[in-house]
């Protein structure tokens, strides 16, 4: 969540809102060249 907020404030284009999966949280963002990347935060045990 911290990185998502910092990146959004820096102007990163997120293609969706963060979502929760069994393995952790994930959000998809786009780089300057249109490539899509997943930002992951592993679930805590």
Number of C-alpha atoms within 10 A of each C-alpha: 13 6 11 18 10 11 14 12 10 9 8 15 16 19 12 10 11 15 11 14 10 7 11 12 16 19 18 16 20 14 11 8 6 9 8 14 13 12 15 18 14 12 11 6 3
